[in-house]
């Protein structure tokens, strides 16, 4: 186990549903990330949080809404998704953002397999 | 444009041989490079990090080289085992102010018994 948990592990939803993905890290890290991984494609960074503040939004559609209530928890709220949003959604954490003192070595959760019907 | 390239073709090797995976990048000046392992349906797991001033890094059966002139990193697994079968990703920390790693698409390694 990497110290990062994600729930649910699998999610099937219709295009009109609203659901949320949850991520929790038990590592005392300050930075958390959401990635999308589609088949045969590289990991796509979605959002970056540092100390609960969003520091990057990588041109993600507004139907994805992140929330970081504290440095241990990260949510991804989903609404009116499209079938092409079906993918593996991965949460990760790192000690800090990349900088002089720290690298941003990522610790990933197991992911949520999302299917949008 | 900035790009990271890993061989998208799967690498098939015999157990006991050395597997060598390649990561090439263009237009970057990375401060360091990382390698991750990913099993199907799971999140990537960090393996090794090598900094721009390091030529080589080792960890057990793993060895990573980093040639900033060629803009290339090689990832070696010696005495490979079927349990080494997975997808291996390289990731770069950019010096462009972007606040996270950029990942390559990965190379699938299959070690035959």
Interface residues (C-beta under 8 A of the other chain):
Chain A: X2 X4 X33 X40 X41 X42 X43 X45 X48 X50 X55 X56 X88 X90 X92 X97 X98 X103 X104 X105 X106 X107 X108 X109 X110 X111 X113
Chain B: X4 X8 X31 X32 X34 X36 X41 X42 X43 X44 X45 X46 X49 X89 X91 X93 X98 X99 X100 X101 X102 X103 X104 X105 X106
